[in-house]
């Protein structure tokens, strides 16, 4: 028997043991079989596929396939009228079917396109199939597409933090607006604040490519490298800028806080509104341009309005049960 044939035979035995142990648990015969070094290699290969399947064991397609294959194995092993060798081969075929179905279905399941989103006022943390973590801010949406040679994501709206599992063979990239952030193992935050895209590198190293106006990468894309603690700010038709960032302020949303440092009231209100409930509107550009600093609890709209009207020359006008308008105090004074 050639080396390849020997390994195929061992893999077949390992698959059969995998099915048998699922049905009845361990046995002295299995322990004896596993003492052989070649059998240990075959068992490791089969177990790797089986363990890979465990992570997606609740997928409806995989549950159905697994039950069908196991039923075939049971029927094959309980047919007394069939010769023992035929029953054994049928059982082994069912075992191989289980492993094959698990491997193929798990690969499809782990690499299928996925959408993750949050509603207003909701935050969510998702562990991806490679161990990377995706943290979504309120009212945000990310699509995930993992392939053999790449891990591609797209931030469609809102804000997200990406803690990337290291894998040089499969670069991790996120597209947000016209920016494409490329990393292998690092942590970064992307905030799509209206037309502005903010890419903040928390740790590690990333490269940011700027796409063309048509959404396609140009022949010679502009590439910017970020170091830990730096933030790239990009807007349409404006050259991207890189500056040092306050990481605590950028990531405060992950613990339910909003931190602002001398930012326009209009952009601050846009972020506050992500957390649902009563919405704040500003119709006066002069009011929107007023600067504000402070730390606020995400979702506490009334508390935010109270502080803003105390420290800025604005007043709050309740337009309806779901809307509060911020207006200039001068407008009230002029009307008197």
C-alpha positions in Angstrom: 0.0 0.0 0.0 1.4 3.4 -1.0 1.8 6.3 1.5 -1.2 8.1 -0.1 -3.4 5.0 0.1 -2.4 4.4 3.7 -3.3 8.0 4.7 -6.6 7.7 2.8 -7.4 4.5 4.7 -6.5 6.2 8.1 -8.6 9.2 7.3 -11.6 6.9 6.5 -11.1 5.2 9.8 -10.8 8.5 11.6 -14.0 9.8 10.0 -15.8 6.6 11.1 -14.5 7.0 14.7 -15.6 10.6 14.6 -19.2 9.5 13.8 -19.1 6.6 16.3 -17.8 8.8 19.1 -20.6 11.3 18.4 -23.1 8.5 18.8 -21.7 6.6 21.8 -18.7 8.4 23.4 -15.1 7.2 23.8 -14.1 3.6 24.1 -11.0 1.5 24.8 -10.8 0.4 21.2 -10.6 4.1 20.1 -7.9 4.8 22.6 -5.9 1.8 21.3 -6.4 2.9 17.7 -5.2 6.4 18.6 -1.9 5.3 20.0 -0.6 4.8 16.4 1.3 7.9 15.2 -0.2 7.7 11.7 -3.7 7.5 13.2 -3.0 10.5 15.4 -2.2 12.6 12.2 -5.4 11.4 10.5 -7.5 12.1 13.7 -6.0 15.6 13.9 -7.0 16.3 10.3 -10.6 15.0 10.7 -11.0 16.8 14.1 -9.8 20.1 12.5 -12.7 19.9 10.1 -15.1 18.9 12.8 -14.0 21.7 15.1 -14.2 24.2 12.3 -17.8 23.1 11.9 -18.6 23.5 15.6 -18.3 27.3 15.2 -21.2 27.3 12.7 -23.1 24.3 14.0 -26.4 26.2 14.2 -26.5 27.0 10.5 -29.8 25.5 9.2 -28.1 24.1 6.1 -25.4 22.4 8.2 -27.8 21.0 10.8 -29.9 19.4 8.0 -26.9 17.9 6.3 -25.4 16.6 9.5 -28.7 14.9 10.5 -29.1 13.3 7.1 -25.6 11.9 7.1 -25.8 10.6 10.7 -29.2 9.0 9.9 -27.5 7.2 7.0 -24.8 6.0 9.3 -27.3 4.7 11.8 -29.3 2.9 9.2 -26.2 1.3 7.6 -25.0 0.0 11.0 -28.4 -1.5 12.0 -29.2 -3.6 8.9 -28.6 -7.3 10.0 -29.4 -8.7 6.6 -26.5 -7.0 4.9 -23.0 -8.5 4.9 -20.8 -7.0 7.7 -18.3 -5.7 5.2 -21.0 -3.9 3.2 -22.4 -2.4 6.4 -18.9 -1.3 7.4 -18.2 0.4 4.1 -21.7 2.1 4.1 -21.0 3.4 7.6 -17.6 4.7 6.5 -19.1 6.3 3.5 -21.6 8.0 5.7 -18.8 9.1 8.0 -16.9 10.6 5.1 -20.1 12.3 3.9 -20.5 13.9 7.3 -16.9 15.3 7.2 -17.2 16.4 3.6 -20.5 18.1 4.2 -19.2 19.8 7.3 -16.1 21.0 5.5 -17.8 22.3 2.4 -20.8 23.8 4.2 -18.7 25.3 6.9 -16.4 26.9 4.3 -19.5 28.4 2.6 -21.0 29.5 5.8 -17.8 31.2 7.1 -17.2 33.0 3.9 -20.6 34.1 2.9 -21.4 37.8 2.7 -22.7 39.1 6.0 -24.5 42.3 7.0 -24.2 43.7 10.5 -26.2 46.7 11.6 -27.5 48.6 14.6 -30.6 50.6 15.2 -30.7 54.0 16.8 -29.5 53.8 20.4 -28.0 50.3 19.9 -24.4 49.2 20.1 -23.1 45.8 19.1 -19.9 43.8 19.2 -19.5 40.9 16.7 -16.6 38.3 16.7 -15.9 37.5 13.1 -14.9 34.0 11.8 -11.1 34.8 12.0 -11.3 36.1 15.5 -11.4 39.8 14.6 -13.8 41.9 16.5 -16.2 44.4 15.0 -17.8 47.0 17.3 -20.7 48.9 15.9 -21.9 52.3 17.1 -25.5 53.2 17.0 -27.3 53.5 13.6 -24.4 51.9 11.8 -24.0 49.2 9.1 -21.1 47.1 7.9 -20.9 44.4 5.2 -18.4 41.6 5.6 -17.0 39.4 2.8 -14.3 36.9 3.7 -12.5 35.0 0.9 -9.5 32.8 0.6 -7.0 35.6 0.0 -8.7 38.7 1.5 -11.0 39.9 4.2 -13.1 42.7 2.7 -15.5 44.9 4.7 -17.4 48.1 3.9 -18.8 50.7 6.4 -22.0 51.9 4.8 -22.9 54.3 7.6 -22.2 55.3 11.1 -19.1 54.3 13.1 -17.2 51.2 13.9 -14.1 49.9 15.6 -12.1 47.1 14.0 -9.8 44.9 16.2 -8.1 42.8 13.5 -6.7 39.3 14.0 -3.3 39.0 12.5 -3.1 37.2 9.1 -0.5 38.4 6.6 -1.8 36.1 4.0 -5.3 37.7 4.1 -5.1 41.5 4.4 -8.0 43.1 6.2 -9.6 46.0 4.4 -12.5 48.4 5.1 -14.0 50.8 2.5 -15.7 53.9 3.9 -16.7 56.5 1.4 -13.7 57.0 -0.9 -11.2 55.6 1.6 -9.9 52.1 1.8 -8.1 51.1 5.0 -5.8 48.1 4.7 -4.3 46.2 7.6 -3.2 42.7 8.7 -3.4 42.9 12.5 -4.2 46.1 14.2 -7.0 48.2 15.8 -8.6 51.3 14.2 -11.8 53.3 14.3 -13.8 54.7 11.3 -16.4 57.4 11.7 -18.5 58.5 8.8 -19.6 61.8 10.1 -21.8 63.1 7.3 -19.6 63.7 4.2 -16.4 63.5 6.4 -14.6 60.2 7.0 -12.4 59.9 10.0 -9.9 57.0 10.2 -8.2 56.8 13.6 -5.4 54.3 14.2 -5.6 53.0 17.8 -2.6 50.6 17.5 -0.5 48.9 14.9 -0.1 50.1 11.3 -2.5 50.7 8.4 -2.4 52.0 4.9 -5.2 54.2 3.5 -5.9 54.3 -0.2 -8.0 57.1 -1.6 -10.5 56.2 -4.3 -11.5 58.3 -7.2 -14.8 60.2 -7.5 -16.4 57.3 -9.3 -15.8 55.0 -6.4 -13.1 53.0 -8.2 -9.4 53.0 -7.2 -7.4 55.2 -9.6 -4.5 53.7 -11.6 -2.1 55.3 -9.2 -4.0 55.6 -5.9 -2.9 58.1 -3.3 -1.6 56.1 -0.3 -1.3 57.4 3.2 0.3 55.5 6.1 -0.9 56.0 9.6 0.9 55.5 12.8 -0.7 54.7 16.2 -2.5 57.7 17.5 -3.0 59.4 14.2 -6.3 60.3 12.5 -7.0 60.8 8.8 -9.7 63.3 8.0 -11.1 63.1 4.4 -13.9 64.9 2.6 -14.9 65.0 -1.1 -12.8 67.3 -3.3 -10.6 68.2 -0.3 -7.1 66.8 0.3 -7.0 64.4 3.2 -5.3 65.6 6.4 -3.5 63.6 9.0 -3.2 64.8 12.6 -2.7 63.5 16.1 -5.9 62.2 17.7 -7.3 61.9 21.2 -7.8 58.1 21.3 -9.9 58.3 24.5 -12.2 60.8 22.9 -12.5 58.8 19.7 -13.3 55.6 21.4 -15.5 56.9 24.2 -18.6 55.7 22.3 -17.6 52.1 23.0 -18.4 52.7 26.7 -21.5 54.7 26.1 -20.0 58.2 26.3 -19.6 61.1 23.8 -16.6 63.4 24.1 -16.3 66.6 22.1 -13.5 69.1 22.1 -14.3 72.5 20.5 -16.4 71.0 17.8 -19.3 72.7 15.8 -22.7 72.2 17.4 -24.1 70.9 14.1 -21.7 67.9 13.9 -22.1 67.2 17.7 -25.9 67.1 17.3 -25.6 64.7 14.3 -23.7 62.3 16.6 -26.1 62.7 19.5 -29.1 62.0 17.2 -27.6 58.5 16.4 -28.8 57.3 19.7 -32.5 57.6 19.1 -35.3 59.0 21.0 -36.0 62.7 20.7 -34.2 64.2 17.7 -32.5 67.6 17.8 -32.7 69.9 14.8 -30.7 73.1 14.0 -32.1 75.3 11.2 -29.8 78.3 11.8 -26.2 77.9 10.3 -24.9 80.4 12.9 -26.2 78.2 15.7 -24.7 75.1 14.0 -21.3 76.8 13.8 -21.1 77.4 17.5 -18.4 75.4 19.2 -18.9 73.1 22.2 -16.7 70.8 24.4 -17.8 68.3 27.0 -18.5 64.7 27.9 -22.1 63.4 27.5 -23.9 60.1 28.1 -25.0 58.6 24.8 -28.8 58.6 24.6 -29.4 61.3 27.2 -30.8 63.9 24.8 -32.6 66.0 27.5 -29.4 66.2 29.6 -27.4 67.3 26.5 -30.0 70.0 25.6 -29.9 71.3 29.2 -26.1 71.7 29.2 -26.0 73.2 25.7 -28.7 75.8 26.5 -26.9 76.6 29.8 -23.4 77.3 28.2 -24.3 78.5 24.7 -26.5 81.4 23.7 -29.2 79.1 22.4 -32.7 78.1 23.5 -34.6 74.8 23.1 -38.0 74.8 21.4 -40.1 71.7 21.5 -41.6 71.3 18.0 -43.4 68.0 18.7 -43.1 65.0 21.0 -40.1 63.7 19.0 -38.3 66.9 18.0 -36.4 69.7 19.8 -35.1 72.7 17.9 -32.1 74.7 19.0 -32.4 78.4 18.2 -30.4 81.4 18.8 -31.2 83.4 22.0 -30.9 86.5 19.8 -34.0 85.4 17.8 -36.0 85.3 21.0 -34.7 88.7 22.1 -35.4 90.3 18.7 -39.0 89.0 18.8 -39.7 90.7 22.1 
